[in-house]
């Protein structure tokens, strides 16, 4: 083997051991040897190196097997490195500095104006990131980089937003290049629902699972797939578009140009549209006078009505939940996941949606799936996209290429 190959092999074994410690820690060296198929001696060398670099730490003792001493257990040292997560949403920018356990060290949010231009949005991102880094007290040498989650479609390799439907006039925007130039840190870009799926796998409800479908129910409806413990992006990075299966043959036009998509019928935007239609048909609701006055409603208006126990608002959220449950049953039959995680803002404002989604999905899916798939609520609430963006940095640097910042070499 040439030196380059030996080096690559060493890197691969390090990422394997580090990943196993992250996933199964606290864990002993002999368990690591068993799970990695490396020799005990090889594991011993790698663990010593990881300890020296402070990437892992000792964490008590396991049960002794037979006459031997109790084995030392190892876990990830969450303080070794930190990452910045940015969620570039349609209405706001969220920033969070996270440690190796996904804990938020500092965060901030800034609203975005409608029709914001890319240059303005990037200035806001840069300012917020700088400020969060300062407040987190993490030295620059310990920052692995910046992850950005944004609405698709996007090209994660080039770090380019292609033509996100809700950012009017944004076409082929070089997000990665622009932010790297402003902040001089490596930048990684991922679709929002994919980042949230990754965050659930590492730090949320999906911990320990290998095959996960993550569904984001927000103003739009998105999805992310984890296959065999890794993000599945598909051939052109558009896998998991859960919101764009047709669910209503004669349904309304969707943002994607098609008709009757789940997103066009059951998303936050669809709920607002259906509330307006119901008022025009004369449905009794406390939203009627507001609609008469403004001639349109916002999502915040409908949420407020829901919180004031308005019967129409309540009914619309639960109808959406039924549509999502039906869509989900089909998706579960195609994909056979071990776990479905449901997150997004709608579930936060209307927790009653969750049992309706779950029960509808169970009632409509294949029997064999019914007994085997777990459907659970997000463990990260509305923080999935921003924590996921930071998680992406750990995944792409330490856990894929073992890229440790050079100042620590
Ligand atoms: Zn669509």
Boltz pocket constraint, residues with backbone or C-beta under 6 A from the ligand:
constraints:
  - pocket:
      binder: B
      contacts: [[A, 243], [A, 244], [A, 245], [A, 254], [A, 255], [A, 256], [A, 257], [A, 258], [A, 261], [A, 263], [A, 264]]
      max_distance: 6.0
